[in-house]
């Protein structure tokens, strides 16, 4: 990779940004040298009911494991996102909603209007008996009510668990049960790319295996037909005559704000738990630093609210900063590949933040779809979710941004709450494909498999050597799993699961996951999760799933399936298994390729050698390495011979 390929800070950014290169160095240096005073000073960016006097109090060591930030502080997250802006910018636009179909009208909410909507929603939840600490599952499309619902939970101290609308009833039921939530907020239907998604019907199906579910609040979004059960409540009916004010619940900084399920290397998704004070501070600070955000400009994070990117950069970060945040219901390339740029023009978007997979798909459709739009409002381009290949980076920079907009490649995770390694537009010269430098307070290190810290230019496993305010605080309902998953591989450090490289200039390059997590179109998927779904099928004896390179998705899913004895590997069954996984988990988990395998390559101790399966999936069959330790080396020949092209 051409590390010499350096894109300097454009002069207009150098002149206007909050931090230049020297400013970043000073800020970062202070955050590392004197974290106590640095973080107490940063805490002033929030409105506290009781201002904290202690910053970080943490230990990653087994004997004394704990993570607390601003623990003596009290605040309410929704008041920070709404109430505190009312005096100064109550009549400015907080939320712009752009619908799926370009012929439909956008909706706009001022801070005052958003405040009223959130309070109303909060009162509806209260009337349903929701109190501080209760878990509320939110299964909504990208409609304004999703923002109202999330912030309403924060207002009354309920813990939201947003489940992506693309997840199946089975996946939804698992997430409802895991956090024992008794209430789900959904809509009749969602709309995406001109198609309807039967969300309410999915909740009905989920309820069959989630016996704890007692109440379903249904937002009327499309007007599509739904069956109402005794547990169901129409939101518009429940909201009638409800007051549009609701006092914010005072919360401890370490009280949970939300749970968000994400895939790990085991079969069961983890409920990543974030708390109130540190998370909000991190969301707000990183949004301001990485994007040099200024109120008055339109900010568009094109993620779904069901992922952490939507939580932190559609809602919490921008709203804490008094931003105008755009929420888009639809797809970037529907009705055609110019749609995303038309939305930019329609709302005069200043910064857009999207994923490499979307860029690659748009790039494939050609430059004409970009050229036919104006985009002169665009000043900054963000990316997140997976490593961005330099080709897509250059296309984004040269074609979309016409060479004038810096690219902010932000590396982070559900677990980290917000951006960890990312450039700052006025401070950082860019290299295509590099996430560049750590945010203040972030102490990344590279370690070798034995845990030895690597210095200078090096490649290794990426760990974070100290806590930061946005760090997750636990796996819901499983304290041991949190410590086990993240702090045992390299004791005393947070293990990210990513590999990385640091170049001669100290720039960080993320190389991708080093564990059994794959990244499909920027969505995290555990290979074990897909395997678990496959083996649930009555004809499947065993399954092994690996990632494979995919032009658009970054990684695709390649599944090897061993059928039960006597079952015919018929093309119908092949199709059926792919549909089965879609149904069990959701469309994002459907295998791109599925190969029937009479046997899987296993060691004598019975461990599947995924290295070999990955090579075959990649088509790299000439260098399968040593197969002599396999219990039955002959299975490899069959796998190679029947590889799915
Ligand atoms: C925010 C988010 C986390 C995983 C992470 C890494 C990959 C995210 C990246 C990136 C390279 C970037 N990842 N951003 N890799 N460059 N800018 O995506 O969270 O869904 O939890 O995924 O995504 O592999 O470990 P999440």
Boltz pocket constraint, residues with backbone or C-beta under 6 A from the ligand:
constraints:
  - pocket:
      binder: B
      contacts: [[A, 262], [A, 307], [A, 308], [A, 309], [A, 383], [A, 384], [A, 385], [A, 386], [A, 387], [A, 388], [A, 409], [A, 410], [A, 411], [A, 412], [A, 413], [A, 414], [A, 415], [A, 421], [A, 435], [A, 496], [A, 497], [A, 498], [A, 510], [A, 511], [A, 512], [A, 513], [A, 519], [A, 522], [A, 523], [A, 524]]
      max_distance: 6.0
